[in-house]
Amino acid sequence: MTVHITIQWDPAACGRGREPSVRWLKRQLGAAAEQMPRCRGRWSIWLLDDRRMAELHERTLHRPGPTDVLTFDCRPDPSRADILDLETCAGFQQAQRQARARGHPPRHELLLYLIHSLLHVCGYDDHAPAAARRMHRREDAILANLGLGPVYYRRRARLPPALALDHRTSRRHRRRQ
């Protein structure tokens, strides 16, 4: 079974000469989707700049500022675990910043965000600490199976303690600390 993956981006979001590795991302995401129970359907991905991510974040979750990824499960019947109909918006500029701070390629950071989105529609959650640990372990297992090794737990280890407290902490909150 296959997942039809489309990736769109705004050149303004990526910057001149910094286009995303679309073929690489599609190949990795296809392999990641094969590791999940929902192995057929559609996945549309938009790579957006901070301004557009902030607008969507405010409009959908009523939270100010940009975020790394927003997941939209578009299945008419969410109980159908065998079908994938997913729309994901990922912050390309956010991924560039986080990757630079953590010392790995931006495409690895983007891949982490997109796998995170896939896991959300496959029943994983990251709101409670135990559930978040389970989800992040699964992210890293998928990334390891893809030959990249852990990205989530490796990146937390490189953060200063004030930033490593909670991955969901907004940039604005971190600046106040």
C-alpha positions in Angstrom: 0.0 0.0 0.0 1.2 3.5 -0.6 0.8 7.0 0.6 0.7 9.7 -2.0 2.8 12.6 -0.6 2.8 16.1 -2.0 5.1 18.8 -0.6 4.6 22.5 -1.4 6.6 25.4 -0.2 6.8 29.1 -0.6 10.2 30.2 -2.0 10.0 33.2 0.3 9.8 30.9 3.3 12.9 28.9 2.2 15.1 31.8 1.0 17.0 31.9 -2.1 19.2 28.8 -2.6 17.7 27.0 0.4 15.0 25.0 -1.2 14.0 21.9 0.8 15.2 18.5 -0.2 11.8 17.5 -1.5 12.8 14.2 -3.2 14.7 13.1 -0.1 11.8 14.1 2.2 9.3 12.2 0.1 11.5 9.1 0.1 12.0 9.2 3.9 8.4 10.0 4.6 7.2 7.1 2.4 9.5 4.8 4.3 8.3 6.2 7.6 4.7 5.7 6.6 5.4 2.1 5.9 6.3 1.7 9.5 2.8 2.9 10.6 -0.5 1.1 10.6 -2.0 3.6 8.1 -0.1 2.7 5.0 -2.4 4.1 2.3 -3.9 7.4 1.5 -2.9 11.0 1.0 -0.5 13.3 2.8 -0.2 17.0 1.8 2.6 19.0 3.3 3.2 22.7 3.2 6.5 24.2 4.3 5.7 27.7 5.5 7.6 30.8 6.8 7.3 32.1 10.4 4.6 34.7 9.5 2.3 32.1 7.9 2.9 29.6 10.7 2.1 32.2 13.3 -1.1 33.1 11.5 -2.2 29.4 11.3 -1.1 28.8 14.9 -3.3 31.7 16.1 -6.2 30.8 13.9 -6.3 27.1 14.7 -5.0 26.8 18.3 -5.4 30.4 19.5 -1.7 30.6 20.4 0.5 33.5 19.4 3.7 33.1 17.4 5.0 30.5 15.0 5.2 26.8 15.9 7.2 23.9 14.4 4.3 21.8 13.0 0.5 21.8 12.7 -1.4 18.6 12.0 -4.8 18.4 10.4 -6.5 15.0 10.2 -8.9 15.2 7.3 -10.4 11.8 7.4 -14.2 11.9 7.3 -14.2 9.1 9.8 -11.2 9.3 12.2 -12.0 5.8 13.5 -10.8 4.4 10.1 -7.2 3.5 11.1 -6.4 2.0 7.8 -6.7 5.3 5.8 -4.5 8.3 5.9 -5.8 11.7 4.9 -3.4 14.2 6.4 -2.5 17.8 5.9 0.6 19.1 7.7 2.1 22.6 7.9 5.7 22.7 9.0 7.8 25.7 9.8 10.7 25.8 7.4 12.4 28.7 9.1 11.8 27.2 12.5 13.5 24.0 11.3 16.5 25.9 10.0 17.0 27.7 13.3 16.5 24.6 15.4 18.8 22.5 13.2 21.5 25.2 13.4 21.2 25.3 17.2 21.4 21.6 17.5 24.0 20.9 14.9 22.2 18.7 12.4 20.9 19.3 8.9 17.6 21.2 8.5 16.1 18.4 6.5 16.5 16.1 9.6 14.7 18.6 11.7 11.9 18.9 9.1 11.6 15.1 8.9 11.2 15.0 12.7 8.4 17.6 12.5 6.7 15.6 9.7 7.0 12.2 11.5 5.6 13.9 14.6 2.6 15.0 12.6 2.1 11.5 11.2 2.2 10.0 14.7 -0.5 12.4 15.9 -3.0 11.0 13.4 -1.9 7.4 14.3 -3.0 7.9 17.9 0.1 9.3 19.6 -0.1 12.3 21.8 2.4 14.5 23.5 0.4 16.5 26.0 1.1 14.4 29.1 4.7 13.7 30.0 4.5 9.9 29.7 2.7 10.1 26.4 5.2 12.6 25.1 8.1 10.2 26.0 6.3 7.4 24.2 5.8 9.5 21.2 9.3 10.8 21.1 10.8 7.3 21.5 8.6 6.2 18.5 9.9 9.2 16.5 13.5 8.3 17.2 12.8 4.6 16.4 11.4 5.6 13.0 14.4 7.9 12.4 16.8 5.1 13.4 15.1 2.7 11.0 15.6 5.3 8.3 19.3 5.3 9.1 19.4 8.7 10.7 19.5 7.8 14.4 17.7 9.7 17.1 17.0 13.4 16.4 14.5 14.2 19.2 16.5 12.9 22.2 19.8 13.8 20.7 18.6 17.4 20.2 17.3 17.7 23.8 20.7 16.8 25.1 22.3 19.7 23.3 20.0 22.3 24.6 20.8 24.6 27.5 18.7 23.5 30.5 16.4 26.5 30.2 15.4 25.4 26.7 15.2 21.7 27.3 12.4 21.9 29.8 9.5 21.4 27.4 9.6 21.1 23.6 6.2 22.8 23.4 7.4 25.9 25.1 7.0 28.9 22.8 10.0 31.0 21.7 8.4 34.0 23.3 8.3 32.2 26.7 11.9 31.0 26.3 13.1 34.6 25.7 11.5 35.7 29.0 13.5 33.1 31.0 
